[in-house]
Amino acid sequence: KERTLAMIKPDGVTKIGDIFELINTANLIVTKAKMIKLTWSQAADFYMEHQSKPFFNNLVQFMSSGPVVAMELMGDEAISIWRRLLGPTDSAVARREAQESVRAQFGTDGIKNVAHGSDSVAAHSFTHFLICFSTPYP
Ligand code: ATP
């Protein structure tokens, strides 16, 4: 079984019931969950790979604007299944190309897009687990 980090962003927290239903239907199980409010600096560390992008400040501001829910999801191919369930980054594109996806159903635009999913078992996943749960990737 694979594990991945899913994070419900501030705009997704009120949709969490519907999101859990989609997670269950995809045969993933929630093995950790924690509601936290990221500081500006934690949000900046979380999205460090995007620090040179023009949207970085807006992204960090958004991610630290309210509570988020960090989750560890477990299942066969959990990383790619959760990414597919999320849909394309831009919610408008998701509505065109993946109507059943989380971002298509609950997202607003390219930044307010409901949730995050790790894209690999890589160093940044390790950091993400550390930021959210104060423990590294298991
Ligand atoms: P995530 O890493 O959150 O799962 P992703 O892998 O689909 O999303 P990335 O390219 O890694 O997309 O971008 C990280 C986050 O930065 C996006 O989820 C979105 O919130 C924000 N973002 C990405 N591109 C833009 C953009 N052009 N304008 C504004 N915000 C953006």
Backbone and ligand atoms as CSV (ligand in chain L), in Angstrom:
chain,resi,resn,atom,element,x,y,z
A,1,LYS,N,N,0.852,-1.210,0.000
A,1,LYS,CA,C,0.000,0.000,0.000
A,1,LYS,C,C,0.883,1.254,0.000
A,2,GLU,N,N,0.382,2.270,-0.696
A,2,GLU,CA,C,1.123,3.522,-0.799
A,2,GLU,C,C,0.452,4.565,0.104
A,3,ARG,N,N,1.254,5.531,0.575
A,3,ARG,CA,C,0.687,6.632,1.361
A,3,ARG,C,C,0.934,7.936,0.629
A,4,THR,N,N,0.021,8.874,0.813
A,4,THR,CA,C,0.246,10.193,0.230
A,4,THR,C,C,-0.295,11.261,1.162
A,5,LEU,N,N,0.186,12.479,0.946
A,5,LEU,CA,C,-0.313,13.586,1.737
A,5,LEU,C,C,-1.358,14.347,0.932
A,6,ALA,N,N,-2.526,14.483,1.510
A,6,ALA,CA,C,-3.583,15.289,0.910
A,6,ALA,C,C,-3.801,16.464,1.847
A,7,MET,N,N,-3.965,17.646,1.294
A,7,MET,CA,C,-4.283,18.773,2.164
A,7,MET,C,C,-5.488,19.517,1.630
A,8,ILE,N,N,-6.513,19.605,2.479
A,8,ILE,CA,C,-7.685,20.401,2.126
A,8,ILE,C,C,-7.319,21.858,2.400
A,9,LYS,N,N,-7.375,22.666,1.352
A,9,LYS,CA,C,-6.974,24.073,1.452
A,9,LYS,C,C,-8.094,24.890,2.134
A,10,PRO,N,N,-7.809,26.129,2.511
A,10,PRO,CA,C,-8.818,26.914,3.244
A,10,PRO,C,C,-10.190,26.977,2.556
A,11,ASP,N,N,-10.221,27.019,1.230
A,11,ASP,CA,C,-11.513,27.106,0.534
A,11,ASP,C,C,-12.245,25.771,0.488
A,12,GLY,N,N,-11.560,24.667,0.864
A,12,GLY,CA,C,-12.176,23.343,0.761
A,12,GLY,C,C,-12.719,22.821,2.071
A,13,VAL,N,N,-12.399,23.507,3.158
A,13,VAL,CA,C,-12.729,22.982,4.487
A,13,VAL,C,C,-14.240,22.794,4.682
A,14,THR,N,N,-15.050,23.680,4.125
A,14,THR,CA,C,-16.506,23.521,4.279
A,14,THR,C,C,-17.068,22.402,3.395
A,15,LYS,N,N,-16.252,21.867,2.490
A,15,LYS,CA,C,-16.708,20.806,1.572
A,15,LYS,C,C,-16.200,19.440,2.010
A,16,ILE,N,N,-15.686,19.358,3.232
A,16,ILE,CA,C,-14.918,18.175,3.618
A,16,ILE,C,C,-15.758,16.893,3.617
A,17,GLY,N,N,-17.048,17.009,3.941
A,17,GLY,CA,C,-17.914,15.827,3.921
A,17,GLY,C,C,-17.976,15.213,2.524
A,18,ASP,N,N,-18.201,16.061,1.523
A,18,ASP,CA,C,-18.262,15.584,0.135
A,18,ASP,C,C,-16.925,15.014,-0.310
A,19,ILE,N,N,-15.848,15.657,0.134
A,19,ILE,CA,C,-14.508,15.194,-0.267
A,19,ILE,C,C,-14.218,13.812,0.341
A,20,PHE,N,N,-14.600,13.615,1.610
A,20,PHE,CA,C,-14.424,12.294,2.243
A,20,PHE,C,C,-15.184,11.217,1.474
A,21,GLU,N,N,-16.370,11.564,1.001
A,21,GLU,CA,C,-17.163,10.596,0.243
A,21,GLU,C,C,-16.421,10.171,-1.025
A,22,LEU,N,N,-15.827,11.150,-1.732
A,22,LEU,CA,C,-15.063,10.835,-2.952
A,22,LEU,C,C,-13.836,9.987,-2.618
A,23,ILE,N,N,-13.200,10.279,-1.483
A,23,ILE,CA,C,-12.023,9.514,-1.054
A,23,ILE,C,C,-12.410,8.055,-0.791
A,24,ASN,N,N,-13.526,7.861,-0.102
A,24,ASN,CA,C,-14.015,6.501,0.182
A,24,ASN,C,C,-14.345,5.747,-1.100
A,25,THR,N,N,-15.034,6.423,-2.000
A,25,THR,CA,C,-15.425,5.788,-3.263
A,25,THR,C,C,-14.199,5.354,-4.066
A,26,ALA,N,N,-13.093,6.102,-3.909
A,26,ALA,CA,C,-11.862,5.763,-4.638
A,26,ALA,C,C,-11.050,4.688,-3.920
A,27,ASN,N,N,-11.621,4.087,-2.872
A,27,ASN,CA,C,-10.930,3.031,-2.119
A,27,ASN,C,C,-9.663,3.494,-1.416
A,28,LEU,N,N,-9.631,4.756,-1.028
A,28,LEU,CA,C,-8.512,5.248,-0.223
A,28,LEU,C,C,-9.020,5.366,1.207
A,29,ILE,N,N,-8.132,5.157,2.165
A,29,ILE,CA,C,-8.555,5.368,3.545
A,29,ILE,C,C,-7.723,6.474,4.191
A,30,VAL,N,N,-8.378,7.209,5.084
A,30,VAL,CA,C,-7.733,8.316,5.788
A,30,VAL,C,C,-7.059,7.734,7.025
A,31,THR,N,N,-5.710,7.748,7.029
A,31,THR,CA,C,-4.974,7.141,8.139
A,31,THR,C,C,-4.436,8.179,9.131
A,32,LYS,N,N,-4.440,9.442,8.756
A,32,LYS,CA,C,-4.140,10.536,9.690
A,32,LYS,C,C,-4.944,11.727,9.215
A,33,ALA,N,N,-5.358,12.571,10.149
A,33,ALA,CA,C,-6.000,13.830,9.766
A,33,ALA,C,C,-5.764,14.833,10.874
A,34,LYS,N,N,-5.467,16.051,10.480
A,34,LYS,CA,C,-5.173,17.078,11.472
A,34,LYS,C,C,-5.535,18.443,10.904
A,35,MET,N,N,-6.350,19.176,11.640
A,35,MET,CA,C,-6.658,20.538,11.217
A,35,MET,C,C,-5.631,21.476,11.820
A,36,ILE,N,N,-5.013,22.280,10.963
A,36,ILE,CA,C,-4.000,23.216,11.447
A,36,ILE,C,C,-4.160,24.558,10.731
A,37,LYS,N,N,-3.616,25.589,11.333
A,37,LYS,CA,C,-3.539,26.861,10.626
A,37,LYS,C,C,-2.067,27.096,10.355
A,38,LEU,N,N,-1.709,27.100,9.071
A,38,LEU,CA,C,-0.307,27.298,8.710
A,38,LEU,C,C,0.078,28.759,8.919
A,39,THR,N,N,1.274,28.986,9.438
A,39,THR,CA,C,1.797,30.354,9.476
A,39,THR,C,C,2.258,30.700,8.057
A,40,TRP,N,N,2.525,31.989,7.828
A,40,TRP,CA,C,3.005,32.417,6.516
A,40,TRP,C,C,4.266,31.630,6.167
A,41,SER,N,N,5.146,31.486,7.163
A,41,SER,CA,C,6.417,30.831,6.882
A,41,SER,C,C,6.272,29.318,6.661
A,42,GLN,N,N,5.331,28.669,7.355
A,42,GLN,CA,C,5.069,27.244,7.083
A,42,GLN,C,C,4.493,27.053,5.681
A,43,ALA,N,N,3.573,27.960,5.292
A,43,ALA,CA,C,2.984,27.861,3.952
A,43,ALA,C,C,4.055,28.096,2.888
A,44,ALA,N,N,4.975,29.014,3.156
A,44,ALA,CA,C,6.076,29.275,2.216
A,44,ALA,C,C,6.982,28.053,2.098
A,45,ASP,N,N,7.269,27.394,3.230
A,45,ASP,CA,C,8.080,26.167,3.195
A,45,ASP,C,C,7.356,25.061,2.430
A,46,PHE,N,N,6.041,24.967,2.643
A,46,PHE,CA,C,5.241,23.927,1.996
A,46,PHE,C,C,5.325,24.045,0.475
A,47,TYR,N,N,5.271,25.294,-0.034
A,47,TYR,CA,C,5.289,25.517,-1.479
A,47,TYR,C,C,6.619,26.107,-1.955
A,48,MET,N,N,7.690,25.756,-1.237
A,48,MET,CA,C,9.044,26.234,-1.549
A,48,MET,C,C,9.424,26.069,-3.025
A,49,GLU,N,N,8.978,24.937,-3.628
A,49,GLU,CA,C,9.330,24.687,-5.035
A,49,GLU,C,C,8.786,25.763,-5.979
A,50,HIS,N,N,7.814,26.553,-5.499
A,50,HIS,CA,C,7.224,27.594,-6.347
A,50,HIS,C,C,7.700,29.000,-5.973
A,51,GLN,N,N,8.781,29.093,-5.194
A,51,GLN,CA,C,9.146,30.410,-4.657
A,51,GLN,C,C,9.494,31.449,-5.725
A,52,SER,N,N,9.897,31.007,-6.912
A,52,SER,CA,C,10.244,31.983,-7.961
A,52,SER,C,C,9.061,32.304,-8.876
A,53,LYS,N,N,7.899,31.674,-8.628
A,53,LYS,CA,C,6.748,31.897,-9.510
A,53,LYS,C,C,6.059,33.220,-9.175
A,54,PRO,N,N,5.443,33.857,-10.184
A,54,PRO,CA,C,4.768,35.141,-9.937
A,54,PRO,C,C,3.592,35.035,-8.955
A,55,PHE,N,N,3.004,33.838,-8.832
A,55,PHE,CA,C,1.843,33.695,-7.950
A,55,PHE,C,C,2.209,33.273,-6.532
A,56,PHE,N,N,3.529,33.167,-6.248
A,56,PHE,CA,C,3.958,32.610,-4.962
A,56,PHE,C,C,3.387,33.362,-3.753
A,57,ASN,N,N,3.460,34.702,-3.778
A,57,ASN,CA,C,2.973,35.467,-2.626
A,57,ASN,C,C,1.483,35.280,-2.394
A,58,ASN,N,N,0.719,35.301,-3.484
A,58,ASN,CA,C,-0.725,35.071,-3.370
A,58,ASN,C,C,-1.027,33.677,-2.840
A,59,LEU,N,N,-0.245,32.713,-3.307
A,59,LEU,CA,C,-0.452,31.326,-2.894
A,59,LEU,C,C,-0.186,31.170,-1.391
A,60,VAL,N,N,0.916,31.733,-0.922
A,60,VAL,CA,C,1.269,31.618,0.500
A,60,VAL,C,C,0.259,32.362,1.361
A,61,GLN,N,N,-0.158,33.520,0.887
A,61,GLN,CA,C,-1.183,34.307,1.590
A,61,GLN,C,C,-2.489,33.500,1.706
A,62,PHE,N,N,-2.902,32.896,0.594
A,62,PHE,CA,C,-4.122,32.081,0.571
A,62,PHE,C,C,-4.005,30.883,1.517
A,63,MET,N,N,-2.876,30.166,1.450
A,63,MET,CA,C,-2.714,28.942,2.245
A,63,MET,C,C,-2.643,29.222,3.747
A,64,SER,N,N,-2.284,30.455,4.111
A,64,SER,CA,C,-2.206,30.781,5.537
A,64,SER,C,C,-3.395,31.631,5.977
A,65,SER,N,N,-4.431,31.737,5.115
A,65,SER,CA,C,-5.563,32.620,5.409
A,65,SER,C,C,-6.623,31.986,6.308
A,66,GLY,N,N,-6.537,30.673,6.527
A,66,GLY,CA,C,-7.527,29.998,7.362
A,66,GLY,C,C,-7.079,28.578,7.606
A,67,PRO,N,N,-7.864,27.817,8.398
A,67,PRO,CA,C,-7.470,26.444,8.694
A,67,PRO,C,C,-7.412,25.573,7.442
A,68,VAL,N,N,-6.522,24.597,7.482
A,68,VAL,CA,C,-6.437,23.570,6.440
A,68,VAL,C,C,-6.525,22.214,7.148
A,69,VAL,N,N,-6.859,21.181,6.395
A,69,VAL,CA,C,-6.886,19.842,6.984
A,69,VAL,C,C,-5.874,18.966,6.248
A,70,ALA,N,N,-4.830,18.579,6.977
A,70,ALA,CA,C,-3.796,17.709,6.409
A,70,ALA,C,C,-4.206,16.273,6.656
A,71,MET,N,N,-4.088,15.442,5.632
A,71,MET,CA,C,-4.471,14.028,5.771
A,71,MET,C,C,-3.412,13.137,5.147
A,72,GLU,N,N,-3.232,11.976,5.752
A,72,GLU,CA,C,-2.472,10.919,5.101
A,72,GLU,C,C,-3.505,9.960,4.521
A,73,LEU,N,N,-3.404,9.705,3.221
A,73,LEU,CA,C,-4.299,8.751,2.575
A,73,LEU,C,C,-3.509,7.499,2.249
A,74,MET,N,N,-4.138,6.340,2.385
A,74,MET,CA,C,-3.450,5.095,2.113
A,74,MET,C,C,-4.276,4.233,1.166
A,75,GLY,N,N,-3.600,3.541,0.261
A,75,GLY,CA,C,-4.273,2.636,-0.668
A,75,GLY,C,C,-3.332,2.258,-1.795
A,76,ASP,N,N,-3.757,1.336,-2.642
A,76,ASP,CA,C,-2.958,0.992,-3.818
A,76,ASP,C,C,-2.869,2.227,-4.712
A,77,GLU,N,N,-1.670,2.596,-5.118
A,77,GLU,CA,C,-1.457,3.758,-5.996
A,77,GLU,C,C,-2.104,5.031,-5.448
A,78,ALA,N,N,-2.029,5.206,-4.142
A,78,ALA,CA,C,-2.699,6.349,-3.504
A,78,ALA,C,C,-2.271,7.691,-4.107
A,79,ILE,N,N,-0.981,7.828,-4.440
A,79,ILE,CA,C,-0.485,9.117,-4.953
A,79,ILE,C,C,-1.198,9.495,-6.251
A,80,SER,N,N,-1.186,8.575,-7.219
A,80,SER,CA,C,-1.770,8.923,-8.521
A,80,SER,C,C,-3.298,8.940,-8.461
A,81,ILE,N,N,-3.885,8.085,-7.631
A,81,ILE,CA,C,-5.352,8.076,-7.535
A,81,ILE,C,C,-5.865,9.397,-6.945
A,82,TRP,N,N,-5.216,9.884,-5.898
A,82,TRP,CA,C,-5.641,11.152,-5.294
A,82,TRP,C,C,-5.415,12.320,-6.254
A,83,ARG,N,N,-4.281,12.304,-6.986
A,83,ARG,CA,C,-4.010,13.366,-7.970
A,83,ARG,C,C,-5.089,13.367,-9.065
A,84,ARG,N,N,-5.469,12.154,-9.516
A,84,ARG,CA,C,-6.490,12.065,-10.551
A,84,ARG,C,C,-7.844,12.543,-10.028
A,85,LEU,N,N,-8.135,12.190,-8.776
A,85,LEU,CA,C,-9.386,12.614,-8.155
A,85,LEU,C,C,-9.449,14.145,-8.019
A,86,LEU,N,N,-8.294,14.773,-7.765
A,86,LEU,CA,C,-8.243,16.229,-7.662
A,86,LEU,C,C,-8.582,16.900,-8.988
A,87,GLY,N,N,-8.043,16.354,-10.071
A,87,GLY,CA,C,-8.247,16.969,-11.387
A,87,GLY,C,C,-7.205,18.026,-11.671
A,88,PRO,N,N,-7.299,18.685,-12.851
A,88,PRO,CA,C,-6.336,19.706,-13.248
A,88,PRO,C,C,-6.236,20.847,-12.232
A,89,THR,N,N,-5.058,21.486,-12.177
A,89,THR,CA,C,-4.778,22.558,-11.211
A,89,THR,C,C,-5.825,23.682,-11.274
A,90,ASP,N,N,-6.134,24.134,-12.497
A,90,ASP,CA,C,-7.090,25.234,-12.664
A,90,ASP,C,C,-8.522,24.673,-12.647
A,91,SER,N,N,-9.321,25.149,-11.713
A,91,SER,CA,C,-10.687,24.616,-11.537
A,91,SER,C,C,-11.534,24.757,-12.807
A,92,ALA,N,N,-11.297,25.823,-13.580
A,92,ALA,CA,C,-12.055,26.022,-14.829
A,92,ALA,C,C,-11.688,24.942,-15.835
A,93,VAL,N,N,-10.419,24.616,-15.914
A,93,VAL,CA,C,-9.971,23.531,-16.796
A,93,VAL,C,C,-10.542,22.204,-16.304
A,94,ALA,N,N,-10.543,22.028,-14.983
A,94,ALA,CA,C,-11.102,20.799,-14.402
A,94,ALA,C,C,-12.565,20.637,-14.795
A,95,ARG,N,N,-13.311,21.721,-14.791
A,95,ARG,CA,C,-14.738,21.639,-15.159
A,95,ARG,C,C,-14.914,21.248,-16.623
A,96,ARG,N,N,-13.938,21.632,-17.461
A,96,ARG,CA,C,-14.012,21.236,-18.879
A,96,ARG,C,C,-13.554,19.799,-19.095
A,97,GLU,N,N,-12.466,19.404,-18.369
A,97,GLU,CA,C,-11.791,18.140,-18.714
A,97,GLU,C,C,-12.024,16.983,-17.752
A,98,ALA,N,N,-12.487,17.278,-16.540
A,98,ALA,CA,C,-12.663,16.207,-15.545
A,98,ALA,C,C,-13.811,16.565,-14.617
A,99,GLN,N,N,-15.020,16.492,-15.173
A,99,GLN,CA,C,-16.210,17.000,-14.479
A,99,GLN,C,C,-16.493,16.382,-13.109
A,100,GLU,N,N,-16.043,15.138,-12.923
A,100,GLU,CA,C,-16.306,14.465,-11.645
A,100,GLU,C,C,-15.274,14.811,-10.585
A,101,SER,N,N,-14.208,15.519,-10.964
A,101,SER,CA,C,-13.085,15.724,-10.041
A,101,SER,C,C,-13.444,16.700,-8.916
A,102,VAL,N,N,-12.634,16.648,-7.872
A,102,VAL,CA,C,-12.810,17.513,-6.699
A,102,VAL,C,C,-12.758,18.992,-7.107
A,103,ARG,N,N,-11.759,19.353,-7.917
A,103,ARG,CA,C,-11.612,20.768,-8.292
A,103,ARG,C,C,-12.732,21.222,-9.224
A,104,ALA,N,N,-13.199,20.334,-10.099
A,104,ALA,CA,C,-14.316,20.690,-10.984
A,104,ALA,C,C,-15.558,20.990,-10.156
A,105,GLN,N,N,-15.811,20.163,-9.139
A,105,GLN,CA,C,-17.047,20.297,-8.371
A,105,GLN,C,C,-17.001,21.423,-7.348
A,106,PHE,N,N,-15.819,21.630,-6.731
A,106,PHE,CA,C,-15.771,22.543,-5.583
A,106,PHE,C,C,-14.797,23.707,-5.727
A,107,GLY,N,N,-14.005,23.735,-6.809
A,107,GLY,CA,C,-12.974,24.757,-6.954
A,107,GLY,C,C,-13.500,26.073,-7.492
A,108,THR,N,N,-12.698,27.114,-7.343
A,108,THR,CA,C,-13.069,28.444,-7.817
A,108,THR,C,C,-12.263,28.824,-9.059
A,109,ASP,N,N,-10.941,28.735,-8.946
A,109,ASP,CA,C,-10.071,29.175,-10.056
A,109,ASP,C,C,-8.724,28.444,-9.995
A,110,GLY,N,N,-7.666,29.085,-10.454
A,110,GLY,CA,C,-6.350,28.437,-10.518
A,110,GLY,C,C,-5.620,28.407,-9.191
A,111,ILE,N,N,-6.063,29.221,-8.251
A,111,ILE,CA,C,-5.394,29.243,-6.943
A,111,ILE,C,C,-6.294,28.637,-5.865
A,112,LYS,N,N,-7.561,29.046,-5.847
A,112,LYS,CA,C,-8.525,28.447,-4.908
A,112,LYS,C,C,-9.029,27.159,-5.535
A,113,ASN,N,N,-8.262,26.087,-5.311
A,113,ASN,CA,C,-8.578,24.824,-5.991
A,113,ASN,C,C,-8.739,23.656,-5.020
A,114,VAL,N,N,-9.239,23.967,-3.821
A,114,VAL,CA,C,-9.797,22.988,-2.861
A,114,VAL,C,C,-8.802,22.118,-2.095
A,115,ALA,N,N,-7.852,21.525,-2.808
A,115,ALA,CA,C,-6.980,20.577,-2.112
A,115,ALA,C,C,-5.666,20.396,-2.850
A,116,HIS,N,N,-4.714,19.876,-2.121
A,116,HIS,CA,C,-3.376,19.571,-2.643
A,116,HIS,C,C,-3.136,18.069,-2.569
A,117,GLY,N,N,-2.323,17.561,-3.469
A,117,GLY,CA,C,-1.871,16.176,-3.379
A,117,GLY,C,C,-0.413,16.081,-3.740
A,118,SER,N,N,0.355,15.311,-2.974
A,118,SER,CA,C,1.766,15.100,-3.308
A,118,SER,C,C,1.855,14.497,-4.701
A,119,ASP,N,N,2.892,14.898,-5.446
A,119,ASP,CA,C,3.010,14.336,-6.798
A,119,ASP,C,C,3.985,13.169,-6.883
A,120,SER,N,N,4.697,12.872,-5.779
A,120,SER,CA,C,5.623,11.733,-5.799
A,120,SER,C,C,6.060,11.408,-4.381
A,121,VAL,N,N,6.734,10.287,-4.261
A,121,VAL,CA,C,7.382,9.959,-2.992
A,121,VAL,C,C,8.775,10.589,-3.079
A,122,ALA,N,N,8.863,11.864,-2.745
A,122,ALA,CA,C,10.121,12.585,-2.939
A,122,ALA,C,C,10.456,13.377,-1.699
A,123,ALA,N,N,11.562,14.084,-1.777
A,123,ALA,CA,C,12.025,14.859,-0.629
A,123,ALA,C,C,10.964,15.829,-0.131
A,124,HIS,N,N,10.237,16.456,-1.062
A,124,HIS,CA,C,9.268,17.446,-0.598
A,124,HIS,C,C,8.094,16.797,0.141
A,125,SER,N,N,7.783,15.532,-0.163
A,125,SER,CA,C,6.741,14.836,0.598
A,125,SER,C,C,7.169,14.694,2.058
A,126,PHE,N,N,8.449,14.421,2.221
A,126,PHE,CA,C,9.049,14.298,3.548
A,126,PHE,C,C,8.847,15.607,4.324
A,127,THR,N,N,9.170,16.710,3.657
A,127,THR,CA,C,8.993,18.036,4.263
A,127,THR,C,C,7.526,18.324,4.548
A,128,HIS,N,N,6.651,17.958,3.619
A,128,HIS,CA,C,5.222,18.202,3.800
A,128,HIS,C,C,4.680,17.487,5.035
A,129,PHE,N,N,5.062,16.229,5.206
A,129,PHE,CA,C,4.621,15.482,6.390
A,129,PHE,C,C,5.151,16.134,7.659
A,130,LEU,N,N,6.385,16.590,7.581
A,130,LEU,CA,C,7.019,17.219,8.743
A,130,LEU,C,C,6.284,18.509,9.121
A,131,ILE,N,N,5.944,19.325,8.118
A,131,ILE,CA,C,5.232,20.580,8.386
A,131,ILE,C,C,3.853,20.285,8.992
A,132,CYS,N,N,3.154,19.295,8.449
A,132,CYS,CA,C,1.761,19.055,8.854
A,132,CYS,C,C,1.637,18.241,10.133
A,133,PHE,N,N,2.458,17.229,10.290
A,133,PHE,CA,C,2.276,16.298,11.408
A,133,PHE,C,C,3.436,16.316,12.391
A,134,SER,N,N,4.435,17.166,12.132
A,134,SER,CA,C,5.671,17.194,12.939
A,134,SER,C,C,6.374,15.841,12.950
A,135,THR,N,N,6.055,15.001,11.973
A,135,THR,CA,C,6.808,13.755,11.807
A,135,THR,C,C,7.054,13.586,10.309
A,136,PRO,N,N,8.208,13.026,9.927
A,136,PRO,CA,C,8.500,12.875,8.509
A,136,PRO,C,C,7.666,11.780,7.864
A,137,TYR,N,N,7.757,11.704,6.550
A,137,TYR,CA,C,7.102,10.632,5.790
A,137,TYR,C,C,7.479,9.285,6.396
A,138,PRO,N,N,6.483,8.427,6.654
A,138,PRO,CA,C,6.761,7.189,7.390
A,138,PRO,C,C,7.660,6.218,6.616
L,1,ATP,P1,P,-0.876,21.183,-5.625
L,1,ATP,O1,O,0.644,21.214,-5.558
L,1,ATP,O2,O,-1.531,22.212,-4.739
L,1,ATP,O3,O,-1.430,19.812,-5.468
L,1,ATP,P2,P,-0.785,21.173,-8.504
L,1,ATP,O4,O,0.326,20.188,-8.366
L,1,ATP,O5,O,-1.977,20.785,-9.297
L,1,ATP,O6,O,-1.301,21.640,-7.092
L,1,ATP,P3,P,1.191,23.211,-8.900
L,1,ATP,O7,O,1.661,23.609,-10.249
L,1,ATP,O8,O,2.105,22.397,-8.033
L,1,ATP,O9,O,-0.228,22.516,-9.080
L,1,ATP,O10,O,0.806,24.550,-8.140
L,1,ATP,C1,C,0.638,24.577,-6.741
L,1,ATP,C2,C,-0.507,25.473,-6.366
L,1,ATP,O11,O,-0.203,26.812,-6.725
L,1,ATP,C3,C,-1.811,25.185,-7.131
L,1,ATP,O12,O,-2.556,24.148,-6.543
L,1,ATP,C4,C,-2.527,26.507,-7.045
L,1,ATP,O13,O,-3.162,26.677,-5.769
L,1,ATP,C5,C,-1.382,27.496,-7.170
L,1,ATP,N1,N,-1.174,27.906,-8.581
L,1,ATP,C6,C,-0.606,27.161,-9.567
L,1,ATP,N2,N,-0.563,27.830,-10.730
L,1,ATP,C7,C,-1.107,29.036,-10.476
L,1,ATP,C8,C,-1.348,30.210,-11.257
L,1,ATP,N3,N,-1.005,30.290,-12.534
L,1,ATP,N4,N,-1.939,31.259,-10.641
L,1,ATP,C9,C,-2.274,31.206,-9.333
L,1,ATP,N5,N,-2.067,30.146,-8.542
L,1,ATP,C10,C,-1.502,29.079,-9.092
